[in-house]
């Protein structure tokens, strides 16, 4: 009598033959899901970023990368970008934010919780209380002083004109602006304007006041999206003022600036400045206040962002004042947003009208995040 194996017996045999592999895969997946952020960094990240986060690894491995790994223990680098940008890079790879293709995507392996825990572990290489966080690096306006301490260079052109009985008088100004950080919460900056005034009968050019400044971010909380800054600027008149573009006296300009995020769709920034000329015979003290609202309608810094700014100036020696609104559009050119252009028009709505038309703009280069051509 021949031996017969029923179908059920065959199925049971195959099931128990394959089951150890199934159990092993399920066990591995379960173990992976239980890994903490620190364990994930050690297992997956330290090979390229080093155990201590410095990026000091085998030079031969670095040579095979598109770009060397960053130093995650550098306070500026560690704090500069938003956590959601770190999340995007870990989940989808470096290319999603215009970074190195050597950074692979881990979103198919790690859960959202694990990525967030890994980010916080990496952030822990630096004292997070010591540096303002990238979540507070709000968009720049045209009159509102930015509260975040930055490393930026800008070209700021403006043009205004007014109608007179003898014709239209126009004035153009191009301001060079440079800002850099030092310490953990400080920024120094310099602004130098070049003027040109033209009418139907004459043209004049000259240099305006050189402004140098110091800023300190004394409070920040990335969870509530709040940052507060204090600073002081000094306006230094040019040596030669043959065309009258300088003020003729040194002026000190203390100020306060603040930024507040409202959910994921709105950033509100404000600043108040008091300009005090040292020689009152050559200028009156002036109070300047600005308020900026920007809609953050994209996940990244790339794209078009609409905003509106309110700007007021009040002469403290008389009753003269001007209140303007400045509708504007901010264009983040690159994926990282380190190159941007903004355009706006200043429209006086109350008080004296010092011009009939004024157009404002700037070209921004966040030079630590990339070059001018990449």
JOURQUI-V997128 format. One record per run of one state. SS is the DSSP state (@ for helix, = for strand, . for the rest). FROM is the first residue (numbers start at 0). TO is the last residue. If there is no record, write none. Layout:
# JOURQUI-V997128
SS:FROM:TO ; SS:FROM:TO
This chain:
# JOURQUI-V997128
.:0:5 ; @:6:32 ; .:33:35 ; @:36:48 ; .:49:57 ; @:58:62 ; .:63:73 ; @:74:79 ; .:80:81 ; @:82:91 ; .:92:92 ; @:93:96 ; .:97:110 ; @:111:122 ; .:123:132 ; @:133:135 ; .:136:150 ; =:151:163 ; .:164:165 ; =:166:181 ; .:182:184 ; =:185:197 ; .:198:201 ; =:202:220 ; .:221:224 ; =:225:235 ; .:236:249 ; =:250:261 ; .:262:264 ; =:265:276 ; .:277:278 ; @:279:281 ; .:282:284 ; =:285:294 ; .:295:301 ; =:302:314 ; .:315:319 ; =:320:331 ; .:332:337 ; =:338:350 ; .:351:355 ; =:356:364 ; .:365:373
